[in-house]
Amino acid sequence: MKTIGIAVVGFGTIGSGVVKILQDLAPLIEKRTGIYPELRWVVDKDITSPRSVKVEKAKLTTDYKEALADPSVEVVVELVGGKGFAYTLIEESLKGGKHVVTANKALLAERGQKLFMLAKEMKKSLLFEASVGGGIPILRTISHSLVGDRIRALYAIVNGTTNYVLTQMALNKSSLEDALKEAQRKGFAEADPTLDMNGDDAAHKLAILATLAFHTELDFSHVHYEGIEHIALEDILHAERMGYTVKLLAIGKRDEDNRLELRVHPTLVPKDNQLAFVHYEYNAILVESEYLGTSMYYGKGAGSHPTATAVVADIMAIAEHSREGNFELFRPYQRLEVKSMDEITSRYYIRFHVLDQTGVLAQIASIFGKYGISIASVLQPEQSETTSVPLIMTTHEARERNMRQAMEEISRLSFIQDKVMMIRIMDGH
Amino acid sequence: MKTIGIAVVGFGTIGSGVVKILQDLAPLIEKRTGIYPELRWVVDKDITSPRSVKVEKAKLTTDYKEALADPSVEVVVELVGGKGFAYTLIEESLKGGKHVVTANKALLAERGQKLFMLAKEMKKSLLFEASVGGGIPILRTISHSLVGDRIRALYAIVNGTTNYVLTQMALNKSSLEDALKEAQRKGFAEADPTLDMNGDDAAHKLAILATLAFHTELDFSHVHYEGIEHIALEDILHAERMGYTVKLLAIGKRDEDNRLELRVHPTLVPKDNQLAFVHYEYNAILVESEYLGTSMYYGKGAGSHPTATAVVADIMAIAEHSREGNFELFRPYQRLEVKSMDEITSRYYIRFHVLDQTGVLAQIASIFGKYGISIASVLQPEQSETTSVPLIMTTHEARERNMRQAMEEISRLSFIQDKVMMIRIMDGH
């Protein structure tokens, strides 16, 4: 019997899922692949609290070195998270001759480069399918299935918390605050949801996606990101009326000169676009490539069991193909330039709250004109008597730098109440 | 420089696409993988007609044996189609020590078993990602990404012609005939579209999907299939009004006792289901599995370039992982029983044309009652004065055998005009 020995480090949500799948399906997996995935160790600082799965005592340890010292362990699964101990663990595992599987997007996006070089040097695999899109096999698809294609752009919904909140707002007309509470109640948002809500999580995932899609090294600091914290229900309803739905998109684009755009921000997605139908905790990655055209990959982007399927797939890829260290996802061969946000172009949705007086539209339009921004539509919803009324505009394609300058100037006009809201519109669709 | 030598046999639509990608991207592919895919031979009976790509004369031959005799050829790409010569070609290639990549679903579904056994014996890979869903990486996903999961059901739109026709009917209110002509004009239907329209093509693809998804050997004759030839615009419009869209679905399901349903037929898909948004020539495969949950894979299911990306991905999978014959998709380890259609259960849409007289509904309802079929809804659209009026019913879950018997009995009633139309409703959604 061929086996592959596994140590799972981090006995939390995903770790429990991996243990569960191995306990339930190891004999089936052996039938399918000829290799039995054998759980040797489960490592955690806390090995006494009850979990959703039971692990025999002899396999539990608080000391990861015990697992690393076991020669029967071929794969170390890093599920502790964070950028400190996780780094050390992966480094020591590779140096100790183990393959590594991880779901740690923040670590890979910010400190991955060195670890991948180390893996290469040690002729070991460092796989990370679970780091983006949970159980959606997007990294394999980009690296292996599209090896004979050229990706032009990615549009991805890769954060379940924000997608849950935005969906809840749109479908149930909830405020952002209420929608977030609902997400927390249902387990789709953390107690402290900051890193999800502000786009940080999606930005890390975009960095990983873009590295593979564009075969490039890149610095996480080059990814521009904005969150959904300031999206008001009002904006979602205006957008709906205009045929759009608001999504937090992670966008990676390569232009003709091989310069990249890497940005995460709320985006107006046309309602007939596939991404508009990705609701609640679901994720999806839409890929535009030269030969395949548009393709999309959809599924649960988080959660114990979905994410665990990706971890197990990585373990078995190693078992089947990486004994010689040859199953790799990460293999950039260039360093493409990333454009600054000032350089990008987009169409824009802008929502003002203005005093209800004459000449407002003319003054705004004249500032847009000055910056070469042409207006595509104006919407002034009828409103009950209040001093401040909404005014919604969309623009044709404009340069972000011009837009930013125009917005600064408009914001200083005396009839502008509140902060002006600007949301980019998904391009080319 | 590591290379992999390739012979493309069949210089038609897909063959030209493969040649095009290799000509355009081979240096890029080498950068990505470290292996240069080198086109050595293009074989076709006709090597003189102009193609969309140019191949130097020295690489063109009408004699496949010339390509097989070349020791620098490691992979033979079979793109001739059909079940005769293609079989011989694959057999001789494997026996000659070549790996094989094919897009030939009919051959694999009906005569694949022996070829896979031969490949195994020869320690060569026989890959076929392009046979289902064109460039959508669905076979890899099922075999490798879901290796640690258990698939319960597949719902797939895998025939571009019929999906084009149904979309055209629904969105432009065309008759089936006009929609088909439009599809032919646009190149999405063949001059003789029989094997697409009658479900045969989708059935072959379902057989391949099910073999991988359920890890089972199966006979193509166990796949039940019906086409869309009899779908009337009227049915599509009634369905729309009831919140459904009509799709030709390929359905594979495994029940608790590991018995399978394998069926291709027009199906009412709820409009909020992801599959309802798969329009025109696009394909999508929705997978329900125990751990990942619902996932979906969407893209172009046919055409020269999309399909060629899958062929090139297979070639490079062989180059990277199969020098030892170990990158396999096909590895069934059981033979599951397939249920007869009489045994399945479903909800049903039924459309009658009846004489506009009293007592009609009562008589129909009484026959349904006799067979234990309970009615979920009745719709009798207002109609201009004609002697025959439509009557649309949906049922709750019922057994197909009972349904068939009830329909036979109802069809004999004197007030029934025309043939009764029955369309199954997508379950569990």
Interface residues (C-beta under 8 A of the other chain):
Chain A: G17 I21 L22 L25 L28 I29 K31 R32 T33 P37 E129 G135 I136 P137 R140 T141 H144 S145 L146 V147 G148 D149 R150 H215 Q274 F277 S289 E290 Y291 L292 G293 T294 S295 M296 Y297 Y298 G299 K300 H305 P306 A308 T309 A310 V312 A313 I315 M316 A317 E320 H321 N326 F327 R331 Y333
Chain B: G17 I21 L22 L25 L28 I29 K31 R32 T33 P37 E129 G135 I136 P137 R140 T141 H144 S145 L146 V147 G148 D149 R150 H215 Q274 F277 S289 E290 Y291 L292 G293 T294 S295 M296 Y297 Y298 G299 K300 H305 P306 A308 T309 A310 V312 A313 I315 M316 A317 E320 H321 N326 F327 R331 Y333
